[in-house]
Amino acid sequence: MIVSLEETVEERTAALAGQVTEHQKTQESLWVSNADLAKSMGDLRQTHRALIEKERVTALGEMVGGISHDFNNILVPIISYSSILIDDSNIDKKERNESLATIKTAAWEVLQKIDRL
């Protein structure tokens, strides 16, 4: 009976040792998976930040392009009418005043645009 009891204890000890080994393997596998997951999450965060930065730069580029276009449209009459007034000394007073009024209006538009910015 003692031998039988000792065999049972040895069998159960061996079985438990096998379970412990399996548990350790599972735990190691979980550690590896957890490390992989942590790395993937870090990569994902980095990619997310890069994507947000790219979108910001794209939006900024579009905004700068729009502002540049607006200022060019406003500055064309200022430059054109100023050139006419400088180059042509035979302009009558009415046309001269209309040109100056157009220049003044365009200059005010620039000021308003700057205020909005």
Summary of the structure (lengths in Angstrom):
residues: 117
radius of gyration: 40.3
end to end distance: 95.8
largest distance: 132.7
contacts: 246
relative contact order: 0.05
helix: 94%
strand: 0%
